[in-house]
Amino acid sequence: MRIIFMGTPEFSVPVLAALVTAGHDVVAVYSQPPRPAGRGKNDRPSPVQAKAEELGLPVRHPVSLKGDAEQAEFAAFEADIAVVVAYGLILPQIVLDAPVRGCLNIHASLLPRWRGAAPIHRAIMAGDAQTGVCIMQMEAGLDTGPVLLRESLDIGAEETTGQLHDRLSQMGSALILRALADYDTLLPQVQPEAGVTYAAKIDKAEARVDWTKPAVEVDRLIRGLSPFPGAWCMAGEERVKLLGSRLADGAGDAGQVLHGFTIACGAGAVEITVAQRAGKRAMPADQALLGLDLGVSLS
């Protein structure tokens, strides 16, 4: 098919590569504009733009698709279909209608659960046992369109958002190829009204660990916010990111250091498995503890 691909973050990159490898004609790639990044705050292209340029594909990065010129350019590609995955801009109805076969979205949840911006984070933070990928026909509502294909997987007991992100990205790559190959025979399934939840964008204000919460909730928060933005706490005067954890035996006052990097919570305890100190890389907890004084409790 003649495909317009629309995506921005690292999650979308394997999908673009899979479409090209499968022999589809990717006539244009749309991605968010380059953003200031790094210490020099120089404009850096999105991961999708970088991959598209590596593959020799034409890239467009409009700040909006609401203008007549941008909409005319989109339509001029005469695509059979658009494949959208974590693009980050709202597609007006005229854009959704431009490809002959419409627009397909790869969404990293089992719709209608976790519509919206942060489905992977929210699934882990909520303690979901399963998640997955849906291939959805796009319409004007937020992730409300009928589902063509879905596939589920179990969430590991110690799995982080970063790890789950990579598994779901690969799953989405395989599933979209199936959807395109079988497009004419697939029966769209309207999403039920029951079970709708929304995955709100992650707010950095959520990231500070509250040790008075039960260990189950603290563990989910740490894993759900890893690697970004990263849950954190204070060890004395030093701010430490907590990027991996597991439930542990033990009890004590909330925030009390029981042994090693095992911390008491409001109920139960959590063992930190990966941490990142200020100015350093993420490392296993035993390495992070070298030279770090946890004191008797964390805050």
N, C-alpha and C positions, 0 to 999 in steps of 0.2 A: 504493500500500500504506500501511497504518498502520505507521509506523516509529518505533522508539525509537533515537535516535542517541546513541552513547557515544564521546566523544573529549575530548582536553584541549589539546594544544599547537597551534601555528600550522599544523602539517602537516594537521590535521584540519579546519581552517576551510573551505577550498575544497570539501571533500566535503559538509559540512553545507549550504553555500550551493547546491551543485549539486542536492542532493536536493529542497530547497525550490523552486528554480527549475523543476525538472522536474515539479512538481505533486504530489509525494508528501506525505502527511499525517504530518508529524513531530509525534507526540503528546507526546513528552518528550525532553529532552536531558539526558544524564548526563555530568558532568564532575568532575574533581578539585576538592576544596574550594579556595577562595581561599587564597593563600599570601602571607606577608610579602614585600614587594619594594620596591626603591627605597631611597633614602637614609633615608626616614622609617620604613621597614619596616612600612608599612601593608598590610593585606590587599588583594591585587589578584586579581580574578577571572581565571580562565584565558582564553586567547584564544577557546576554544570557548564558554565561558559568555558572554563579552562579545558574540560574534556572535549567539548564541541570543537574548539579551536585545534586541539591535538588531532581530532578526527577529520579536520578540514571542512567542517560544516558551518554554514552561515549562521551568525548569531544576531539576535535582536534583543535589546534590553530597554524597552520603553518604561517610563516611570508610571504610565497608566495606559489602559486600553479603552478609555472612554472617548478619545478624540476621533474625529472622522478620518484623519490621515492614518492613524495607527490601525483603525479598523479596516480601511481600504487596503493597506499593505498586507494585513493578515489574510484577507479574502483573496488577494491576488496570487497567493501561493497555490490556490486551487487544490488544497489537501483533501484526501479521502477522509482522514480522521485526525484528530488531535489527541495526543496522549499527555496527560497532565499528572504530575506527581510533585507535591510540595512546592508549587510554583510561587505562591505568596501574593498574587494579585487577583482581585475579583474579575471574573470574565463576564462582561455584559452579554445580554441575550443575543445580540447581533453577532458577537464573536462565537458564542456557543453554536449558533446556527450556521456559521460559515462553512466548516468542513461538510462534505457530502454526507458522511455518516456520523456527524456530531463529534462530541468530545468524551473521551473516557478518562476517568480519574482512578489512580491507584491510591487507595486509602489504607493506612496501617492500623485498622481495627476491624472488629466484627460488627459492622453496622447493623442496627442503628446505635450501638453502644460506642461512645467516644467519637461523635462527630466533632470537627473543629481542629484546632491548631496543634495540640500536643497529645495525641492519642497514646503514644508509646509511654511517655512519662506517666500519664494519668492511670494507665492500666496497671503499672507496677505500684504506683503510690496507693491505688485502691485495693491492692492485694488480689487482683484477678488471677485465676488459675490458668486461663487461656486468653490468647488474642489471635490475631491473624491479619489477613489482607483481603480486601474486597476490590473488585474491578466494578466500577459504578459508572453508569451513564450520567453525565453531568446535566444539571438543570440549575435554575436561578437560586434555589435554596442552598443553605449551608450543608453540604454532604447529604442531601435528601433524595438523590436520584435512585432509580431502580438498580439493583445489583445483578450483574451478569455472571460473575464467578466469585467464589469465596473459598478460602482455605485457612485452616486454623492450626495453631501449634501451642504446646504447653509452655508456660513461663517457668524458668528454673527458679529454685528456691533461693539462689544467691545471684540471680541474673540482674545485671544493671541495664539501664536504658541504652547505653552504648552497645552492649552485647546484643540485646534484643533488636535494636535498630539495624544491625548488620544482618541478622538472620531474616528480618522482615523485608529488607531491601532485596536480598537474593530471592526470597519467595515472590515478591512483587514482580521481579524481572521475568521469572518463569511463567507467572500467571498471566501477565499481559500478552506474552507470546501465544499462549493458549487461547486467550480471548480473541486476538486478532485472527488466528488461524481458523477458529470455529465461529466467527462473528455471526455469520448468516444463520446458524442453527441454534444459537443461544437464546434462551427465553428470559427476558428481564423480570426480576422478582421485585415487586414494590416493597419498600421497607415497612415493617409494621410500626404502628404508633407506640406499642408497648415496648419498653426497654430503651427509650431514647435517653442518652446522656450526652453531655457536652464537655469536651476536653479543652478547658480554658488555657490560654497561653500561660506559660510559666512565668511567675513574677518572682524576681530575686528576693523579695521580702519573705517568701515562703522558705528560703533556704537555711535559715538559722535553726539548728536543732534545739528542740524543746525537750530536755531530758525528763521532764515530768510526765510526758506522754508514755503510753505502754511501749515496751520494746518492739512489739510487732509493728507499730506505726513508725517508730524511729527508724527501724531497719528498712521499711518500705520507702521512707523519705530519702534515706541515704542512697539506696540503689536507684530509686526513681529519678534523682537529680544528678546521677553520675553518667557522663563526665561533666555535663553542663546543665545548670550553672555551678553545680557542686554544693552539697550541703556542708555547713561549716559550724564550728564552735570555737570557743576561746579556751586555750590552755594557758592559764596565767594571762600574760600580756600578748601572747602570740595567737593569731588567727590561723586555724588549721582546717583545710578542706578534708572531708571524709568521703571517700569515693568507692568504698566497698565495705560490706558488712555481712554479718550472719547473726542469727539468734544464738544466745549463749545461756548457760546455766549461771545462776547467781542472783543475788538480791542485795539491795542496799539503798541508801538515800539517792534521790535522783541526781545524776551527774557524778556519783562517786566512782572513783577508779578502783575496781575490784582487784585486778591483776593485769599486767601487761597492758593491752589496749582494750580490755573488757570493761564496759561502763554500765553501771546500774541505771535503770530507767524507772519511770513511775510504777511499772510492773514488769518484772523480769530484767534481762540484761542483753546488751548487744556487744559483740566483738567486732572491732574495726579491723578490716583486712587490707585495705588500701587507703593511704592518706597522702596529702600533699601539703608540705609546709611552705610558708611564704618564700617566693623566689626560687623554689626548687621544683623538680618534676614530681609527678605522682610516683609512689613507690610502695612496696609491701610494708605493712604496718611495722614489722620488726626493724626494718631499715629506717623508717620514719621516726621511730622512737629513739634512735641514737642521737644523743645530745638534746633531746626534747624532754623538758620537765613537765610532766602532766600534773604534778602536784597531787593533792588528795581528791580533787574533783574538777570537772569541766563545767564550763558555763556557756 
